[in-house]
Amino acid sequence: NDAGLAASYSGIGLVYDEMGDNLNGLSSHQKSIEIYEQSSASNNPHLATSYDSIGLVYSKIGDHSNALLFH
C-alpha cells in the first residue's frame, strides 16, 4: 500500500539521518513525500513528519533558507 511504502522511505531516511548520511536521508524523505502526495495517502498525518525531517536535514547541513521552507 502507498502509505506503507511512503512510511518505509521515511524510516530509511531517518536511519540515514542517524548515520550522518544527509544526502541519502534527504533523498529518502523526498521520495516519501512524493509517494504520499501522489496517492490516496495524501492526507496521512505522517506527511508532515516527512516535511519536518527534510527541514531538519537542511538545518544540519547549514541550509537554513530551505530548512525554513520545510518546517
C-alpha positions in Angstrom: 0.0 0.0 0.0 1.1 3.6 -0.7 1.1 4.7 2.9 3.3 1.8 3.9 5.8 2.4 1.2 6.0 6.1 2.0 6.5 5.3 5.7 9.2 2.8 4.7 11.1 5.5 2.8 10.6 7.9 5.7 12.1 5.3 8.1 15.0 4.7 5.8 15.6 8.4 5.7 15.7 8.5 9.5 18.3 5.8 9.5 20.4 7.7 7.0 20.0 10.8 9.2 21.2 9.0 12.2 24.2 7.7 10.3 25.1 11.3 9.2 24.4 10.5 5.5 22.4 13.7 4.9 22.1 13.4 1.1 20.6 9.9 1.1 18.4 10.9 4.1 17.1 13.9 2.1 16.5 11.7 -0.9 14.5 9.1 1.1 12.4 11.8 2.8 11.7 13.4 -0.6 10.7 10.1 -2.1 8.3 9.6 0.9 6.7 12.9 0.2 6.3 12.1 -3.5 4.5 8.9 -2.7 2.2 10.4 0.0 1.3 13.3 -2.3 0.6 11.2 -5.4 -1.5 8.6 -3.6 -4.6 8.2 -1.6 -2.3 8.7 1.4 -2.0 12.4 0.7 -3.9 13.3 3.9 -1.8 11.0 6.0 -0.5 12.8 9.1 2.9 11.3 8.6 3.4 13.5 5.6 4.0 16.4 8.0 6.7 14.3 9.7 8.5 13.8 6.3 8.4 17.6 5.6 9.8 18.2 9.1 12.6 15.6 8.6 13.6 17.4 5.4 13.8 20.7 7.3 16.0 19.1 9.9 18.4 17.7 7.3 18.7 21.1 5.7 19.3 22.6 9.1 22.1 20.0 9.8 23.9 20.9 6.5 23.5 24.6 7.2 21.0 25.4 4.5 18.7 27.5 6.8 16.7 29.1 3.9 15.5 25.7 2.8 15.1 24.4 6.3 12.6 27.2 7.0 10.6 26.2 3.9 10.0 22.7 5.3 9.3 23.4 9.0 
